[in-house]
Amino acid sequence: MTTLHDFTADTLAGQEQPLSLYDGKVALVVNTASKCGFTPQFEGLETLWRRFGSEGLVVLGFPCNQFNSQDPGDAAQIGEFCQANYGVSFPMFDKIEVNGDGAHPLYQWLRKQKGGLLGSRIKWNFTKFLVGRDGQVIKRYGPTTKPADIASDIEAALAAPA
C-alpha cells in the first residue's frame, strides 16, 4: 500500500528529501503560491504548525505556478517571500506541478486518494490534504477552507491511535 511516506520531494535548498521523515506524524500537505488571493493563508498554516507541531503535526508546503502563474519566483525568492511576509518556518519544498502529465508523483497519488469538485484535479492554490500518522489521506479541503477551520480535524487526527 502506498503512503505519503513512500515519496520524496526536493526542498527549497534543492536537496531530495524522503517524506518518510514524517512517518508517525500528521501532515497537512498544501500547494501554495506567493501571488494568490489565498496567499494570506500562509499565516494560518504557520499558526497551525506552531500550535500543533509539538503534538506531531507537520505542514508541508509545495509551491505551484500552474494557476495563473501565481508563483513565478525561483526557490530562493519563494523561501524569502514566505519567511519575510508570513514567518513561515514549516517545511517548504521546491516548485512542482500538481495537475497534468508533469504532476509530481505525490500529487498524482493525493489526487487519486481524495477527489474534489473537479474530480481528481486540483482546483486552485491552497488545496489542502490532511494525512494521518499512517501516511493515508484523511480528508481534502478546497482552497477557500481557512487553515483555522481545519484545527478540529487536526486535533482528531493527532488523537487517533497510530
C-alpha positions, 0 to 999 in steps of 0.5 A, spaced: 500 500 500 502 506 498 503 512 503 505 519 503 511 516 506 513 512 500 515 519 496 520 524 496 520 531 494 526 536 493 526 542 498 527 549 497 535 548 498 534 543 492 536 537 496 531 530 495 528 529 501 524 522 503 517 524 506 518 518 510 521 523 515 514 524 517 512 517 518 508 517 525 506 524 524 500 528 521 501 532 515 497 537 512 500 537 505 498 544 501 500 547 494 501 554 495 503 560 491 506 567 493 501 571 488 494 568 490 488 571 493 489 565 498 496 567 499 494 570 506 493 563 508 500 562 509 499 565 516 494 560 518 498 554 516 504 557 520 499 558 526 497 551 525 504 548 525 506 552 531 500 550 535 500 543 533 507 541 531 509 539 538 503 534 538 506 531 531 503 535 526 507 537 520 505 542 514 508 541 508 508 546 503 509 545 495 509 551 491 505 551 484 505 556 478 500 552 474 494 557 476 495 563 473 502 563 474 501 565 481 508 563 483 513 565 478 519 566 483 525 561 483 526 557 490 530 562 493 525 568 492 519 563 494 523 561 501 524 569 502 517 571 500 514 566 505 519 567 511 519 575 510 511 576 509 508 570 513 514 567 518 513 561 515 518 556 518 514 549 516 517 545 511 517 548 504 519 544 498 521 546 491 516 548 485 512 542 482 506 541 478 500 538 481 495 537 475 497 534 468 502 529 465 508 533 469 504 532 476 509 530 481 508 523 483 505 525 490 500 529 487 498 524 482 497 519 488 493 525 493 489 526 487 487 519 486 486 518 494 481 524 495 477 527 489 474 534 489 469 538 485 473 537 479 474 530 480 481 528 481 484 535 479 486 540 483 482 546 483 486 552 485 492 554 490 491 552 497 488 545 496 489 542 502 490 534 504 490 532 511 494 525 512 494 521 518 500 518 522 499 512 517 501 516 511 493 515 508 489 521 506 484 523 511 480 528 508 481 534 502 479 541 503 478 546 497 482 552 497 477 557 500 477 552 507 481 557 512 487 553 515 483 555 522 477 551 520 481 545 519 484 545 527 478 540 529 480 535 524 487 536 526 486 535 533 482 528 531 487 526 527 493 527 532 488 523 537 487 517 533 491 511 535 497 510 530 
